[in-house]
Amino acid sequence: MKPAVRLAAWAGVLAALALVFSAYLSPHLVVDLANRVWACF
């Protein structure tokens, strides 16, 4: 794999992780997601 492609892949992965972690900073979002998962059962 070319270094530029590898760098772009790592940047995408880090951006996705940052988005997920920043979403969990909102307690309302976490409770809403837990309620949605619990509603499946």
Summary of the structure (lengths in Angstrom):
residues: 41
radius of gyration: 15.6
end to end distance: 43.3
largest distance: 45.5
contacts: 72
relative contact order: 0.09
helix: 83%
strand: 0%
